[in-house]
Each structure stands twice: as structure tokens, then as C-alpha cells.
Amino acid sequence: MDKHNAVVVDAAGVAFEMYDITVDFPWPEIRSVHYSRAPTARPSWSPSSTLTAGSTNA
């Protein structure tokens, strides 16, 4: 997260926020979410590139 971007993971699913654009992925559309630490030791979330059938990456 910085002043323009964020990833929100909550009971509803995963939301990506970039400036004024938000893309929501509800849990039924998500197969997995992977977590890894960034080199700066800040948390970094990375959703799986493979979502369940019927979902879109738009």
C-alpha cells in the first residue's frame, strides 16, 4: 500500500485499488492468494494468476 495503490483482503474477497479505480474479486472467484515479503520488508500480497472458471481479470 502507498498513497495511490492498495490491496485489501477481507471477508468479502480481495480488492485492488489504483488511484481511483477499484477491482473486486469475491472469494468464490479466487482459487488462492500468495503472500511474500518484499525486499524492503514491507508485506506484499500476490493473488494467484489462476482464478476459477467464469471469472475475469478485468
C-alpha positions as CSV (number, residue, x, y, z in Angstrom):
1,M,0.0,0.0,0.0
2,D,1.2,3.5,-0.8
3,K,-0.7,6.8,-1.4
4,H,-2.1,5.6,-4.8
5,N,-2.3,1.8,-4.5
6,A,-3.6,-0.7,-2.1
7,V,-4.6,-4.4,-1.8
8,V,-7.5,-5.1,0.6
9,V,-8.2,-8.7,1.8
10,D,-11.3,-9.1,3.9
11,A,-14.3,-11.4,4.4
12,A,-15.7,-10.2,1.0
13,G,-12.6,-11.1,-1.0
14,V,-9.7,-9.2,-2.5
15,A,-9.8,-5.7,-3.8
16,F,-7.1,-3.9,-5.8
17,E,-7.1,-0.1,-5.6
18,M,-5.1,2.0,-8.0
19,Y,-5.7,5.7,-7.9
20,D,-9.5,6.0,-8.2
21,I,-10.0,2.5,-9.8
22,T,-11.0,-0.5,-7.7
23,V,-11.3,-4.0,-8.9
24,D,-13.1,-6.5,-6.6
25,F,-12.7,-10.3,-6.6
26,P,-15.1,-12.1,-4.3
27,W,-13.8,-15.3,-2.6
28,P,-15.8,-17.7,-4.9
29,E,-13.8,-16.3,-7.9
30,I,-10.4,-16.7,-6.1
31,R,-8.5,-20.0,-6.1
32,S,-5.6,-18.8,-3.8
33,V,-3.8,-15.8,-2.5
34,H,0.0,-15.9,-2.1
35,Y,1.9,-13.8,0.4
36,S,5.6,-12.9,0.2
37,R,7.7,-10.2,1.9
38,A,9.0,-7.5,-0.4
39,P,12.8,-6.8,-0.3
40,T,12.0,-3.7,1.8
41,A,10.5,-6.0,4.4
42,R,7.0,-4.5,3.7
43,P,4.2,-7.0,3.3
44,S,3.4,-7.9,-0.3
45,W,0.2,-9.7,-1.5
46,S,0.0,-11.5,-4.8
47,P,-3.2,-13.2,-5.9
48,S,-2.9,-16.4,-7.9
49,S,-3.0,-15.8,-11.6
50,T,-5.4,-18.7,-12.0
51,L,-8.9,-17.8,-10.9
52,T,-11.9,-20.1,-11.0
53,A,-13.9,-20.6,-14.2
54,G,-16.2,-17.8,-15.2
55,S,-14.1,-15.1,-13.6
56,T,-12.4,-12.3,-15.5
57,N,-9.1,-10.4,-15.0
58,A,-10.7,-7.1,-16.0
